[in-house]
Amino acid sequence: MSRSYEMSVEITGIDAARREQVIAACCEEWSFSPEDFNNGTPSEGDERDLTAFADGALCGGETEEKFVDRFARAVWKANAGHCQVIVHATYTEALPYDTHVRDEADFQAWSGSAHLSS
């Protein structure tokens, strides 16, 4: 059974040289398109920050928390390092929404045990 969501993401502090890889990773993990990110341009000229939102569905019993963990790990891997990942998850069939933040401590916990190859 799938559940409809709108995911709004804020990713800050990425490696500007890896911007396209981070966007591609986001698009693989959710129904984003590259044009969804900051309307296709960096916000206020800062190539280290990304924002986007798109509708999609969580399937197979995946929880919001598991999605956010999967999404953050894909972003960190594509970025080859830490950046802050904030996901505003709006379950469109039953509002309101929850906000989930993955910060440097989460990155350190993940990278220390899973390394960037996972």
Order of alpha helices (4+ residues) and beta strands (2+ residues): beta-alpha-beta-alpha-beta-beta-alpha
